[in-house]
């Protein structure tokens, strides 16, 4: 079953683009779906994340920020799969 991830990002952020591009490379293997959310479209999100973008979230848990942590992502996907069963 596909795991839904959210990337909180900011337009024009090279770290954000890098994370999304790397996630796209792992999309099929990890069976993930990626939603991109621009933090600047919401005052609440802009206040919550500030300059700490990108932030990768799986469910209610933050997986990583700034750079993709593949090990943490694999763990989050695995835990998500376990909860779905």
Beta strands, then each sheet from edge to edge (+ up, - down):
strand 1: 3-9
strand 2: 32-38
strand 3: 55-58
strand 4: 61-65
sheet 1: 2+ 1+ 3- 4+
end
